[in-house]
Every structure is written in C-alpha cells, then in structure tokens.
C-alpha cells in the first residue's frame, strides 16, 4: 500500500456541492419528511452525515453492516448481514445510503431484504456509481458521481482501512 499514489478525482468543494444538491432533490421529492435513512457502513458515514445535514425535512437515521466481500477484494457472491437496522421499516419512506456501488451485489441484495419488510417506499442513494464491474443491476434513485473504473478512497472510502479521513476523493494508482 505504501507504493500506491493518489490522484485527486473530486475535491472537497465539488463533493460538498453535489451532496447539497442530493439533499435538495431528496427534500423536494419528500416534502413531508419523516424519512428513514439507513446507511451501509463503514464507507457511507461521512457521506451520510453531510447528506442528513443537507436535508430540509425531518428524518431518522440508522446503520447496517453488510458485506459481500468478506476479507477479500472480490465479491463472495452472498450477502452477510453483520449488523441489521434496529428501526422497523414497515410503512416508512426508506432511503438506503451507500458510499459506492461497484459489483452491485451488496446494495441489490440488502434492498431486497428491506423491501420484504414492507416499507411505504424504498429508494437508494450512492455517492459513487462505479459501473465497470457491475454484476447485479442496481437502479439508483440518487447518485453523486458516476465513474467507470478506479479504486476510490477518501471521504469515508478505504483501502485496507486506510484513507477514510481524507476530505477529497482519490483514485489509487
């Protein structure tokens, strides 16, 4: 990891502007508020905090830890729910918040789990939609940035638990 270099992809001002725009979009689509945002840990924590602050409507938040990767860098093909949401989703407007959609497996499978619990509505938002390695179709209702390839770190995203605290998004080379 020490011999990797970082190339800036999006600076803090660009990220902040885009997250505020997503907050305006969500708020205008749900003017009554009363949303439940469920963040997929660990990578979403910075994005979700800024997104919640950008909303003009009331919301609740919760977090889940799910994985389709285990300790590897390639998907195992199955979803492992390590920590599930504790707030019931039945008859609520739920938005799943993810940092990056890569293979699509994690968000697709967890979305199916939540859909079976009877939410009034179910939407998805991701900071980054990375399309180059998609295995499962995922329709995002809100998307920060779309890219095709690259290993992205910063703003909550990591490489072996490093780089999460960077305020910008970088591609590791």
C-alpha positions as CSV (number, residue, x, y, z in Angstrom):
1,X,0.0,0.0,0.0
2,X,2.9,2.4,0.6
3,X,3.9,2.4,-3.1
4,X,0.5,3.5,-4.2
5,X,-0.1,7.0,-5.3
6,X,-3.3,9.0,-5.1
7,X,-4.7,11.0,-7.9
8,X,-7.5,13.5,-7.0
9,X,-10.8,12.7,-8.5
10,X,-13.2,15.2,-6.8
11,X,-12.1,17.9,-4.4
12,X,-14.0,18.8,-1.2
13,X,-15.9,21.7,-2.7
14,X,-17.2,19.6,-5.6
15,X,-18.2,16.8,-3.2
16,X,-19.9,19.3,-0.8
17,X,-21.8,20.9,-3.7
18,X,-23.0,17.6,-5.1
19,X,-24.1,16.3,-1.6
20,X,-26.1,19.5,-1.0
21,X,-27.8,19.1,-4.4
22,X,-28.7,15.5,-3.5
23,X,-30.2,16.8,-0.2
24,X,-32.3,19.3,-2.1
25,X,-33.5,16.6,-4.5
26,X,-34.5,14.2,-1.7
27,X,-36.2,17.0,0.3
28,X,-38.2,18.1,-2.7
29,X,-39.3,14.5,-3.5
30,X,-40.3,14.0,0.2
31,X,-41.6,17.4,1.4
32,X,-43.5,15.8,4.2
33,X,-40.2,14.4,5.6
34,X,-40.5,11.6,8.1
35,X,-37.8,9.6,6.2
36,X,-35.7,6.8,7.5
37,X,-32.1,6.8,6.1
38,X,-30.2,3.6,6.5
39,X,-26.5,3.9,5.9
40,X,-24.4,0.9,4.9
41,X,-21.3,1.0,7.0
42,X,-18.5,1.7,7.1
43,X,-17.9,3.7,4.0
44,X,-21.0,5.8,4.0
45,X,-20.5,7.5,7.3
46,X,-19.1,10.8,6.0
47,X,-21.4,11.0,3.0
48,X,-24.5,10.2,5.2
49,X,-23.6,12.8,7.8
50,X,-23.3,15.5,5.2
51,X,-26.4,14.3,3.4
52,X,-28.5,14.4,6.5
53,X,-27.3,17.9,7.3
54,X,-28.3,19.0,3.7
55,X,-31.9,17.8,4.1
56,X,-34.6,20.3,4.7
57,X,-37.0,17.7,6.1
58,X,-37.1,15.6,9.3
59,X,-35.6,12.2,9.2
60,X,-34.4,9.3,11.3
61,X,-31.1,7.5,10.7
62,X,-29.9,4.0,11.3
63,X,-26.9,2.0,10.1
64,X,-26.3,-1.6,8.9
65,X,-23.1,-3.6,8.3
66,X,-23.5,-5.9,5.4
67,X,-20.8,-7.3,3.2
68,X,-20.5,-9.5,0.1
69,X,-16.7,-9.3,0.2
70,X,-15.6,-10.9,3.5
71,X,-11.8,-10.2,3.8
72,X,-11.1,-10.3,0.1
73,X,-11.3,-7.8,-2.7
74,X,-13.7,-9.8,-4.9
75,X,-17.3,-10.5,-4.1
76,X,-18.1,-13.8,-2.5
77,X,-21.5,-13.8,-4.2
78,X,-23.5,-13.9,-1.0
79,X,-24.7,-11.2,1.4
80,X,-23.6,-11.4,5.1
81,X,-25.7,-9.1,7.4
82,X,-23.3,-8.4,10.3
83,X,-25.5,-5.8,12.0
84,X,-29.0,-5.1,10.8
85,X,-31.2,-2.0,11.2
86,X,-33.0,-1.8,14.6
87,X,-35.6,0.7,13.5
88,X,-38.6,-1.0,11.9
89,X,-39.1,0.0,8.2
90,X,-42.8,-1.1,7.8
91,X,-44.9,1.8,6.4
92,X,-41.9,4.2,6.3
93,X,-40.2,6.0,3.5
94,X,-36.8,4.4,3.5
95,X,-33.7,5.5,1.7
96,X,-30.6,3.2,1.7
97,X,-27.4,5.2,1.7
98,X,-24.2,3.6,0.2
99,X,-20.8,5.0,-0.4
100,X,-20.0,3.3,-3.7
101,X,-21.9,0.8,-5.9
102,X,-19.3,-1.5,-7.5
103,X,-20.5,-5.1,-8.3
104,X,-23.9,-4.0,-7.1
105,X,-24.4,-7.2,-5.1
106,X,-24.4,-5.6,-1.6
107,X,-27.0,-2.9,-2.3
108,X,-29.1,-5.1,-4.6
109,X,-29.4,-7.9,-2.0
110,X,-29.9,-5.7,1.0
111,X,-32.5,-3.7,-0.9
112,X,-34.4,-6.9,-1.5
113,X,-34.2,-7.7,2.3
114,X,-35.6,-4.3,3.2
115,X,-38.3,-4.5,0.5
116,X,-39.7,-7.7,2.1
117,X,-40.2,-5.8,5.4
118,X,-43.0,-3.6,4.0
119,X,-41.7,0.0,3.7
120,X,-44.1,2.5,2.2
121,X,-41.4,3.5,-0.3
122,X,-37.8,2.4,-0.8
123,X,-35.2,4.4,-2.6
124,X,-31.4,4.3,-2.9
125,X,-28.7,6.9,-3.0
126,X,-24.9,6.4,-3.5
127,X,-22.1,8.8,-3.5
128,X,-20.4,6.9,-6.4
129,X,-21.9,4.7,-9.1
130,X,-18.9,2.7,-10.4
131,X,-20.2,0.9,-13.5
132,X,-17.2,-1.0,-14.8
133,X,-17.5,-4.2,-12.6
134,X,-21.3,-4.4,-12.3
135,X,-22.6,-7.9,-11.7
136,X,-26.1,-7.0,-10.4
137,X,-28.4,-4.4,-11.8
138,X,-28.9,-1.6,-9.3
139,X,-31.2,1.4,-10.1
140,X,-30.1,4.3,-8.0
141,X,-32.7,7.0,-7.3
142,X,-30.0,9.5,-6.4
143,X,-26.3,9.4,-7.4
144,X,-23.5,11.7,-6.6
145,X,-20.9,10.8,-9.2
146,X,-20.7,8.2,-12.0
147,X,-17.4,6.7,-12.9
148,X,-16.4,3.6,-14.9
149,X,-13.2,2.3,-13.2
150,X,-10.8,3.0,-10.4
151,X,-10.1,2.2,-6.8
152,X,-11.6,5.1,-4.9
153,X,-10.5,6.3,-1.4
154,X,-11.2,9.2,0.8
155,X,-14.4,10.8,2.2
156,X,-15.2,7.5,4.1
157,X,-13.9,5.1,1.4
158,X,-10.9,3.0,2.3
159,X,-8.2,0.7,1.2
160,X,-7.4,-1.8,3.9
161,X,-9.0,0.6,6.5
162,X,-6.7,3.5,5.4
163,X,-7.6,6.9,3.7
164,X,-11.1,7.1,5.1
165,X,-10.5,10.5,6.7
166,X,-9.4,12.3,3.5
167,X,-11.7,15.2,2.7
168,X,-11.5,14.6,-1.1
169,X,-12.0,11.5,-3.3
170,X,-8.9,10.0,-4.9
171,X,-8.1,7.2,-7.3
172,X,-5.3,4.9,-6.1
173,X,-2.8,4.2,-8.8
